[in-house]
C-alpha cells in the first residue's frame, strides 16, 4: 500500500485537486498481500472507528476487526463498499496469473 508517486510530481491548482491527490493510492491485492492491513490503513486514514465503519457496512465492529486481522474472508463487494465509504475510489485490474512451468 503506497502513495502513487506519479501524483506527487504534480502541483495542485485547487483545493479539490489537492484532496484528490491525497486520496490517490495504489494497493495490489495478490497472494502475498495483507488485505486486512490495507483495509485498516484506509479506515485509519479516513479517521473512522471500527464501529462507525461497521454501522455503514451493516456489520459489527467485531466483524471489522476480524477482517482487518485476516480472521474472516472478505467479499469483493465488502472491499469496494469499504473503500468507497472511506472516501476513495477503486479501479480493478485483473491479470492472468504467471505461467506455471
Secondary structure by P-SEA (a helix, b strand, c coil): ccccccccccccccaaaaaaaaabbbbbbccccaaaaaaaaaaaaacccaaaaaaaacccaaaaaaaaaccccccaaaaaaaaaaacbbbbbbbbbccccc
